[in-house]
Amino acid sequence: MTTITHNPPGLDLDEVAGFWRDGFCGPYPLNLPDSTLAELGERCQRTVQERRRHPLYDRYSLRDWHLVDLDLERLFCDPAIVGRAAALLGADLLLWRSKIFYKPPGGDAIGWHQEWGAFDGEEIGNSTPSLRPANPGGSIWDLTVWVALDDVTNDNGPLQFAAGTHGTRVPWVRVPMTQSAFYEEPFNGLTTSEIVDRTRNCELALDIDTAGWLDGFDLEGASRDNVIDHLRARFDELLAKYTDFEPEPGTVATMTMKRGSFVIFSERTMHGSPANLSPVRRMAVNCRIARADTLIYPGRLDGNLIDGSNLDISRHTSLLISGDPVEGRNQWRLPVR
């Protein structure tokens, strides 16, 4: 079963070599109408600001809206993306994850980080490693595609890469979550009752199950500050990764991009973004594409339907965006045409 029957844009030999040398490549253009991209950006902003419940996960999440938004699915399945991913990973590809990235005016920096695990992330594994082609990236068979839905400038929080770091596992330690670069204060501008409602509805923080965090806590006699102190303590119990990383001089690539352009990178490449110092938002979406011989969410085989972000994946499916499904145990479907 083949989902691509034409010859999509690919990468030349220098671009392929550059990816395996640096850990990223691009930006490249998408041939989509500006009006479509602008509407997608507005839709994503509403999802964030209205804290919309995901129909598949039944809770607030910025993950995997491509599974319920046809325009977003079509964006990620654009031949410009699929063809270049195939040039790096081979013809058989599954799109298994996506996420909205909204950085508002004044939005905080995201510190340097990388994902380095046995399977380029905790949620995917490979059942047939002999089917993977040899490549200079070793065990890299999962790529991230980051698409700008706004113009990305030096001032509004551009994505940055530290070239060549995908070959090195940078040491990290666990720190209280509220002290990490990824913690965003969720209480600003909220009343006590709004904080309580968001906590119980799992809308306080992304992909964290906070429903029971106030169980046994005396709300009747608590002030707003008391509630916030209690919840911050619960955040700190989770801990977060912290990396004391400084890039080598001359290795940082800053991705200033036009709306509708995209970059491809390995999550093993150290990446982050500075604060948004401009008066305009920076909206982006990303997706992750794996070789189709990869077993997605292997815990499913043992009945484990809660992923590393505390989402119930029982209704999650991957999209076969190119070639054949290969790994027969995956839950997948073809994109809508």
N, C-alpha and C positions, 0 to 999 in steps of 0.2 A: 504494500500500500504506500503510495507516494503522494505527498501533499504539494510538492513543487514540480511543475511540469515544464517550466521554462528556465532560462539561464539568468538567475538573479545576479546583481552586482557582487563581486567577491573582493579579495585582497590580492595584491601582487606579492611577489616573493619578498620584496623589501619590507612591505607592511607586515607580513607574517613574521619575518625575522625580527622586526622592531617590537612586535607584541611580545614574543618570547624573551626578548632582551629586557624590555622595560616593564612588562606586566600590564600594559594598556595600549590602546590605539584609538585614533580619531582626533577630533570629531568628524563625523560624516553627515551628510544631509538626508533627510526624509523628504520624499516628494508628496507631501500632504498639504492640503489647502490651509492657509493661515487661519481661516475662520474655524476650521475643525480643531486645530490645535488650541486656539483661544477658548473655544467652548469647553474642550476637555480640561483646560486649566481652571476655568470657572467652576466646573463640576467637581473637580478635585478639591478646590478651596471650600466649597459648600460641604463636602464630605468631612473635611477637617473641622471646620468651624461649627457645624451642626452636630458633630460627633455621631455621625450616622452609624446605625447598627448594620453590620454586614449580613446580608440575607443568608449566606452559607454558614456563618459562624455565630449568628444571633447575639452579637455583642459589638461594641465599638472597636473597629480595627481599620488600619490603613493598608492591610495586606490583601492582595488577590482580588482587587476589584475588576480585573480583566475577565474574571469568570462570570461576571454579571453585567458588565458594561461592554456592549459590542464594539463601540468605537475604540475603547482601550485595547480590546483584543486585537482589532484590526491594526492598530498602531504597532503593537509588538510583533505581529505577524507580517509586517511590511517586508517585501523582498530585500530592501536595502539592509535590514537587520539580519534576516535569516541567511542571506547569502554570505555575509561576512562572518557570521557565527559558524557556518558550515566550513568556511575556509580554514578555521582554526580547530574545530572539533570533529569534523567529518559530517557526512550527509544525514545521519540519523539523529534527530534532535527533539528533545522535549522541553517545552516551556513550563516550568513547574512552580514559579512563584513571582509575585510582583509586589510593589509597594509605592505609596505616594510619599513624596518628600516635599514638604512645604516649609519654607524659611521666610517668615514675615519680616517686614521692616523691624530692625532691632533684634532679629532672631539670633540666638546664641551660636557660637562656633561649635563645630563637632570635631573633637580631638582626633589625632592620628590613631588609626586602628586597622586591624586586619583580621580575617578569619583564617584560622589554621587548625584543621582537624584531620582525622583520617579520611574524611570525605568532603573537604572544602566546606564544612558546615555540619552541624549536628543532626540535621534532618534527612540527609540523603546518604546512600551507600551504594556500592557497586557490586553486583552479584556475579559479573562475568568479566573480571579484569583482563583476561586474555584477549577480549575483543577490542580493548582500547589500543589505538595506534600509538606507537612510540612518538613522543614529542619532547622538545627541550624543557617543557614545563613539568616533566615527570608525571605526577599523579593528578595534574589539573585537568578536569574534564567538566568543569562547571564555570560558566562565564556570567558576568553581570553586564547588562546593557542599560545605560543611564541616559534618559531622554529629556531634553530641556523643553518645557512647555512655556517658558518665558525666555527672553534674552538674558543670558548670564554674563554679568560684568565683573570686573575686579572688585566692585564695591558691594554687590548683593549676595555674597557668600558662594563663590564658585567652588566646584569640586576640584580637589587637588590630589596629585599622586606623587609619591616618592619613588622615582624610577628605579627599577632593579631590585626592589625589596621583596618581590614575590618569591625569591629563592631563599629567604631567611626568616625563620620564626623568631620574631622579636619578643623578648621576655616580658611578662606582665604579672601583675599581682591583683589580688582581690581587695577592693576598698568599699566602704559604705556607699550605697548607691547615690545618696545625696551629695557625695563628694566627687562623683565621677563627672566626666565631660558630657555624658549622655543624659544626665538628669535635667529635666525641664520642670520648673516649679509649676505644679498643677492647681494651686490654690488662689492665684492672683485674681482679684475681682469677683470672687465667689462668696456668697453668704454661707453660713454654717449649714443651712438646710440644703443648699446646692451641693456643697462638698459631700454631705451625707448621701444624697441621692446618687451622685456620680460614683461614689465609692461602692454603694450597694448594687448599682447597675453595671459595674465594671467599665465605667466611662471616665475614670479618674486619670488613668495612665494607659498608654498603648499596650495592649497584649499582656497585661498583668491582671490576674484574677484577684480583684480586691473585694469580692462580694461578701466575704466573711470577716473582713478586717475590723469591723466595728462590733462584732459579736462579743457580748460580755462587757463592752465599754459603757460606762455610765454617761450617756448622752444628756440626760436630763439635767445633770449638775455640771456639765462641761461648758467652758467658753469656746469660742472659735479657736483661740490659740491652743487650748487643751486638745481639741480635736486634731488640729494640724500637727502638733507635737507627737501625738499618738501615731498618726499616719506616717509621718516622716520616719519614726522609729521602725515601723513595719517595712518601709522601703529599704531601710538600711540593713534589715535582716536578710534581704535578698542578695546583697553585695553586687558589685559590678567589676568588670575588668578595667584595669588601668595600666597604660603603657607609658613609660618614661622614655619617649622617643624623640630624637632630634635628627632631621634628615641631613644627609651630607650636603655640603654646599654645592649648588649647581644641579641638584637632582630633582628639585620640585617643579612639576608641570602644573600650571594653573589653567583650567579648562574654561576659558571665556568662549561662549557659544551663542549662536543665534537660535531663536525658537525653532523647534523642529529638527535640531541636530542631535546626534548621540555619540557617546563614547562606549567602548567595550573594555572591560578590565577583569582581572582575576581578583577575587576577594582576598587573596593572599598578598596583594600589593597594598602597602600602607597607603591609606587614603583618609581624607577628612575635608572639612570646609571651614573657612573663617566666618566670623559673624557677618550678618547683613547690616552694613553701615549705610545703606541707601534708604530712600523713602518708598521703595517699591518692593513687592514680594519677589521671591525666587521659587517658582513651582517646577517640580520635576517628578518623573516617575521612573522606576526601574523595573526590570524583570531579570530573572535568572534562567539560563538555558543550560541544560545538561545533555550529555550524550545519552541516546536512547537505550544504551545497554546498562544504564545506571538504574538501580532500584531506588525509587523515590519513597521516602518515609518507610523504611524497612520495618519499623515497629508495628506497622499495620498487620504484618504477618503473625504477630504475637498478640493481636488484639489491643495494642496501645494506640489509641486514637487521639491523644493529646500531644501536640508538637512542642518544640522548645520554646514557643511563645505563648503557651497555655491556650492554644486554639484547638477546638475540636475539628479534626480533619476528616471526619467520616463522610462529608459531602465534597471534599476537595478532589479535583481531578487535574491531571497534567494535560497539556495540549501537544499533540504530535504535529510539529510545525514543519518537519522535513523528514523524508525518508520513511523507514520502517520502525515499528515499535520495539523490536528486538527483545527487550526484557518483558516477558509475557505476564509477569506478576504485577506490573504497574496498573494503576487505574488511570485511564487516559481517554481522550476523545479527539476528534478532528476539529480544527477551527471552523466557525460558521463562515460560510462563503456568501 
